Amino acid sequence: MNPDNFDKEILRRWLAQNGFTGQEGTRVPVVDTAIIDQMSIAYQAPYAMITGRNLPETPTDPLELEREIQQAVDTFYNR
């Protein structure tokens, strides 16, 4: 029995099961949304164990992410 994985092993297994070997010249397959969801849940568990709180939601829309990154950079440089 394998212990719970709180890392990218979920993705590694999925890639291997879908024939991705990481060899030069090969293309990474489009990752199934169910795998992305599993990884999200896996990363939430250790955060909650350590902090006692739920991991804050992160936007997935590229434009929203860009705005959040820009805001963080601006905040950092305008201290």
C-alpha positions in Angstrom: 0.0 0.0 0.0 1.4 3.4 -1.0 1.1 6.4 1.4 -0.9 9.4 0.4 1.0 11.6 -2.1 1.0 15.3 -1.5 3.2 16.0 -4.5 3.4 15.6 -8.2 3.4 11.8 -8.1 -0.2 11.9 -9.1 0.7 13.6 -12.4 3.8 11.4 -12.9 1.7 8.3 -12.7 -0.9 9.7 -15.1 1.7 10.8 -17.6 3.3 7.3 -17.5 -0.1 5.6 -17.9 -0.7 7.8 -20.9 2.6 6.9 -22.6 4.5 10.0 -21.9 8.2 9.1 -21.3 9.7 12.6 -21.1 12.1 11.7 -24.0 13.3 14.6 -26.1 11.0 15.4 -29.0 7.9 13.9 -27.3 4.9 16.1 -26.5 3.3 16.3 -23.1 -0.4 15.1 -23.4 -3.2 17.5 -22.4 -3.8 16.6 -18.7 -7.3 15.4 -17.9 -9.2 17.8 -15.6 -9.9 15.0 -13.2 -6.1 14.7 -12.6 -5.8 18.4 -12.1 -8.6 18.2 -9.5 -6.9 15.3 -7.8 -3.7 17.3 -7.5 -5.6 20.3 -6.2 -7.1 18.1 -3.4 -3.8 16.5 -2.7 -2.1 19.9 -2.2 -4.9 21.2 0.0 -4.5 18.4 2.6 -1.0 19.2 3.8 -1.8 22.9 3.9 -4.8 22.2 6.2 -2.7 19.9 8.3 0.0 22.5 8.8 -2.1 25.7 9.1 -5.5 24.4 10.3 -7.1 26.4 7.5 -8.3 25.7 4.0 -6.0 26.7 1.2 -7.2 29.9 -0.4 -8.7 29.6 -3.8 -6.5 30.6 -6.8 -8.1 31.9 -10.0 -7.5 29.7 -13.0 -8.5 32.2 -15.7 -5.2 33.4 -17.3 -6.2 37.0 -17.3 -7.2 36.9 -13.7 -3.9 35.2 -12.8 -2.0 37.8 -14.7 -3.8 40.6 -12.8 -3.1 38.9 -9.4 0.6 38.4 -10.3 0.9 42.1 -11.4 -0.8 43.2 -8.2 1.7 41.2 -6.1 4.7 42.6 -8.0 3.4 46.1 -7.7 2.8 45.6 -4.0 6.3 44.2 -3.5 8.0 47.1 -5.3 5.8 49.9 -3.8 6.5 49.0 -0.1 
